[in-house]
Every structure is written in C-alpha cells, then in structure tokens.
C-alpha cells in the first residue's frame, strides 16, 4: 500500500500544479487552453514531450525485452529514436511556423487548410481509432499495477478509475499548460527513478563491468545479434522494430501540440533534439536493468519477464525506494494518457466540431474539449472493464495507423502536386491495411503484435507495419499524380509554399 | 529581395542537401546494424556492435545539433517574427481574396 500512497501523493501534487497553471490564467482563452498561449519554455517542452511519449512499456516492456533478448533491444526505443531530431524538424518546421501564423490548435488544422474539409474530418477520426486501444492498455496496466501494489485490497475494477480521474482533473483544470507542467514533474520523477534503479542494480554485483561479465558468462546469447538460430535480432527484426517505433512517433498528436505550444524557435529545436538523446540515456538504462536482472532473478518466461523491473527494484533497493521506482513506471503510464487524450480532445473540438459549427465560440470549443476528455476517459474505463478484449494486442496498431499520415503531411509541406484524393486514399488504404494485418494476426493465430512488428516471410521479411506504410505512400503518390489539384489545394499553395518558408 | 531579408536562405541549399544525405546514411545505421552487426567481442563491457551503434547515434545527434544551432540553416528566433508576419499577411490575403471571389 506504500506505493499507492506515494503515487496518490504525486497525483495530488500534480492536480495542484495543474490548478496553479489554471489560476495563473492558463485557461482564459481557447489559445491558452489548447496551446498554452504558445508560451512554453524549452525545459517544460522537453520533459513534457518525453513524458507524453514514454509509457510504462518504456520501463516494464523494455526491461523485459532486455531480460529475454538482450542488447538488441537497444534498437527499439533508444538509438533508433535519435533521427527524430531531424525528422521532426523537417516535417514540423512548417507546423511550428504556420501554426503560429494561422493560430492552429489541433493536428487536423494543417491537413484541413491544405487538402480541405475531407482530410480535416478524417484525421481526428483516424487518430481517435488508433489511440483508444493504446489508452485502454495504459488504463488497464495502471489498474493491474494498483491491484498488485495494494496486494488485492484495491480490486482491478476500482483501479480502473484511478488514472482517468486524475487525468480528467489535470486536463479539465489546466489545459495544455497544466498538462505540460504535470508531464514535466512526473517525467523528471520517473527519469530520476530509472537512474536510481540502474545504479542500485549495477552496484549489487560490484559495478557495471562486473555485472556485465557475470551476465556474459552465463548468457552470451544476450550479447549477440542473430541468436536462437538467427531468429532473435535478425536484421529484418531490428529494422522492423526500429523503423516502426521511430516513424510512428513522427505522427502522433504530441509533436503537433508541442510545436504549437513552443514559445520560441529555440525551444522548438531544443525539444526535438533533446528527445532522442534523453531516450538513448534513459531507455538504455531500463534495457540494461533487464539484462542485469539475469543475475538477480532466473526463469522468467514470456510476458512474465516484464516483471523484472519491479523485481530488480525489490531486490536492490530499500522498500520505500523500490516503491518509488515502481511508482515511476506508474507516472510514465499516466503522462502518456495525458498527452494522447489531450491531443484527441483538441482534434475533436477544433477539427470535427468546428467543421460542423464554424461559428462556434472559443469558450464553446474549450467547454467541448473538456467534455471530450471526460467522454474519452469513460470509454476507456468501459472498454477496460470487458476482460475479453485483447487490448494489448490492439494497442500496437496505434503506431502503424499514425505513421501512414506522414505522407499527406509531407505532401502538404513539400509537394505542390499533392491532392486531396491522394491524401485521403493513402490514409485510408494505410489504415485499412493495418487493420487487415491486425485481424489476420488475431484470427490466424500469429498474433497481432507479431504480424505488425515481426518480420514475415510472405511479406519479403518485412513486418505488417512497414508493408502498410510503403503501400500507403505508393497510393498517395499514384493517386495524387492521377488526379488534379482542386481549388482548395491550389489556393493553399500561396501559404504552404510562401517564400518566407523556404 | 528575399536574400536581403533572409541572407542565410540561398547560401544553404547545397549545405542542406549534404546534411540531408548525412542524416539519411546515419539514420539507416541507427535503424539497422548493417555490416557492423557482424563485429564480435566486447568493448566497455557491452557488445562491440552496440558501442558502434551508440557512436553512430552520437554522430547523428551532433550533426543534428550543428544543423539546428550552428549553421544558420534552421529557423531561428531572429527570423521568427518576420516570417510569422509575412505568413499572417499571406493568410489574410487568401481569406480576403476568397471573400471577394464569393
């Protein structure tokens, strides 16, 4: 129960922080509420973006991968994310500049101005469909953690209300500014706890070198690529994971919302540059905690290996510090929910509702966004309540679906010949193929995760994600070339290709 | 006219291309251990190929940092207000033109 007390304390502190942002005028207008009045400094931006992306998977899942499969896990969320520094810059430089000039407050705004209302309506729906299973997985994970940490005193069903209640409070009270500050506090907290646990685990065997020597002696396969007869960390497997995770990150709502919220160009650049570097440091540590976990705990198989983070904390830290380490993973899950829910609420209010009611006042949009936050959280609780939905399997589709929107985004900013038909066709085909592979994996016995992320022989050793991605890009290019730009696309060229943006 | 207002723009086309090529090469090395994955042995207690991967990641990070902050090729705060004003005006012109057309 001590862990529950710690995490509840952190959440209550976060509510106070969010409320303080509200009292300082963070939510006076729609601009303040949705994009923090474009006034966030780079320190808050860095940790807010980091925290909104790194979920409990970055702690439990990655350390579990390190435990099972070794150093190849460094290609899942560490070195492969460093390219985001330039990918985000090239793809979101115009998001940052045009967003400032045009007062954009949602992910659909650039698509709407470039391709018209069709894409403006499709984007929020696609993002919502992709992110709901991802959110439900986080809510479920937190409820399971609460049940385990309270030793069954708080049942799973009651635990389902914990994260949604606090997230709704942060976001309804503080908007983007409140969310960014909450993410920052919780992001710093879980980063510090990863450092503490890493040094504690390594100190158990006399330091980093001696620990790795012991692991290498007993499990040399963890240091190899192509182990298990070439199956574990083959090149196609590494490339599939690395590209899927990195490309998926490019198109989540978080980079859009943080680009709009940045106070300065320097803040925007520091944020995107620092993200990959911090991931390399922090997630390398969680990977190596898992690898070193082999010296502490033996015999964890399959998903059981995801427990190594908590077990390593329990074996190497005093009870109160171990509780804090586990609470760090809890905070990571909370901040991911915050980032994704707020992005979706902004999309629904500023894209879908504004499309239906163009004369909607800013106050009305803020009110609707708050209702959406509550609504999304209720849907997540209801879905998490039904135990038979394979949420963890469904959640992997988020990255694949988000990633296919990269082509319309690239076309909007860099290709004058891009048309709305190409954008819509590319997006729908990409989403459709991801769903097809998901269903195929679930019904065919392969498993959705394997189908979407592991190389498949019948797909030329690519995974379902990359095949969907490539086909979506090809459809976007082919359909754009086969159709003529309409008045909306033609009119938008003056703004999207303005000489000042060169 | 444009080069007078934003002197960094025109000089940077070739440099920008060189950076993009370097980014792509390093990205492919960060996404897959082409060739260096065959290196065996350990260095700094971890696999040598992992050290090489970190070196490529560090090189990419440094290159991104140079591109974003030292070359003048990336948008900076000195230009920001001017660019936003021009875009603002362009956007307003579009709206006015559309209303006149109606």
Boltz contact constraints between the chains, C-beta under 6 A:
constraints:
  - contact:
      token1: [A, 71]
      token2: [B, 47]
      max_distance: 6.0
  - contact:
      token1: [A, 71]
      token2: [B, 50]
      max_distance: 6.0
  - contact:
      token1: [A, 74]
      token2: [B, 50]
      max_distance: 6.0
  - contact:
      token1: [A, 79]
      token2: [B, 30]
      max_distance: 6.0
  - contact:
      token1: [A, 79]
      token2: [B, 53]
      max_distance: 6.0
  - contact:
      token1: [A, 79]
      token2: [B, 57]
      max_distance: 6.0
  - contact:
      token1: [A, 80]
      token2: [B, 30]
      max_distance: 6.0
  - contact:
      token1: [A, 80]
      token2: [B, 31]
      max_distance: 6.0
  - contact:
      token1: [A, 82]
      token2: [B, 30]
      max_distance: 6.0
  - contact:
      token1: [A, 82]
      token2: [B, 57]
      max_distance: 6.0
  - contact:
      token1: [A, 82]
      token2: [B, 60]
      max_distance: 6.0
  - contact:
      token1: [A, 82]
      token2: [B, 61]
      max_distance: 6.0
  - contact:
      token1: [A, 83]
      token2: [B, 27]
      max_distance: 6.0
  - contact:
      token1: [A, 85]
      token2: [B, 64]
      max_distance: 6.0
  - contact:
      token1: [A, 86]
      token2: [B, 23]
      max_distance: 6.0
  - contact:
      token1: [A, 86]
      token2: [B, 64]
      max_distance: 6.0
  - contact:
      token1: [A, 97]
      token2: [B, 83]
      max_distance: 6.0
  - contact:
      token1: [A, 100]
      token2: [B, 84]
      max_distance: 6.0
  - contact:
      token1: [A, 101]
      token2: [B, 84]
      max_distance: 6.0
  - contact:
      token1: [A, 101]
      token2: [B, 87]
      max_distance: 6.0
  - contact:
      token1: [A, 101]
      token2: [B, 88]
      max_distance: 6.0
  - contact:
      token1: [A, 102]
      token2: [B, 91]
      max_distance: 6.0
  - contact:
      token1: [A, 209]
      token2: [B, 45]
      max_distance: 6.0
  - contact:
      token1: [A, 212]
      token2: [B, 45]
      max_distance: 6.0
  - contact:
      token1: [A, 223]
      token2: [B, 47]
      max_distance: 6.0
  - contact:
      token1: [A, 225]
      token2: [B, 37]
      max_distance: 6.0
  - contact:
      token1: [A, 235]
      token2: [B, 32]
      max_distance: 6.0
  - contact:
      token1: [A, 238]
      token2: [B, 32]
      max_distance: 6.0
  - contact:
      token1: [A, 239]
      token2: [B, 31]
      max_distance: 6.0
  - contact:
      token1: [A, 239]
      token2: [B, 32]
      max_distance: 6.0
  - contact:
      token1: [A, 242]
      token2: [B, 31]
      max_distance: 6.0
  - contact:
      token1: [A, 243]
      token2: [B, 31]
      max_distance: 6.0
  - contact:
      token1: [A, 264]
      token2: [B, 77]
      max_distance: 6.0
  - contact:
      token1: [A, 265]
      token2: [B, 75]
      max_distance: 6.0
  - contact:
      token1: [A, 265]
      token2: [B, 76]
      max_distance: 6.0
  - contact:
      token1: [A, 265]
      token2: [B, 77]
      max_distance: 6.0
  - contact:
      token1: [A, 265]
      token2: [B, 80]
      max_distance: 6.0
  - contact:
      token1: [A, 266]
      token2: [B, 77]
      max_distance: 6.0
  - contact:
      token1: [A, 269]
      token2: [B, 68]
      max_distance: 6.0
  - contact:
      token1: [A, 273]
      token2: [B, 64]
      max_distance: 6.0
  - contact:
      token1: [A, 273]
      token2: [B, 68]
      max_distance: 6.0
  - contact:
      token1: [A, 277]
      token2: [B, 61]
      max_distance: 6.0
  - contact:
      token1: [A, 280]
      token2: [B, 57]
      max_distance: 6.0
  - contact:
      token1: [A, 494]
      token2: [B, 90]
      max_distance: 6.0
  - contact:
      token1: [A, 495]
      token2: [B, 90]
      max_distance: 6.0
  - contact:
      token1: [A, 495]
      token2: [B, 91]
      max_distance: 6.0
  - contact:
      token1: [A, 498]
      token2: [B, 87]
      max_distance: 6.0
  - contact:
      token1: [A, 498]
      token2: [B, 90]
      max_distance: 6.0
  - contact:
      token1: [A, 499]
      token2: [B, 2]
      max_distance: 6.0
  - contact:
      token1: [A, 500]
      token2: [B, 83]
      max_distance: 6.0
  - contact:
      token1: [A, 500]
      token2: [B, 86]
      max_distance: 6.0
  - contact:
      token1: [A, 502]
      token2: [B, 9]
      max_distance: 6.0
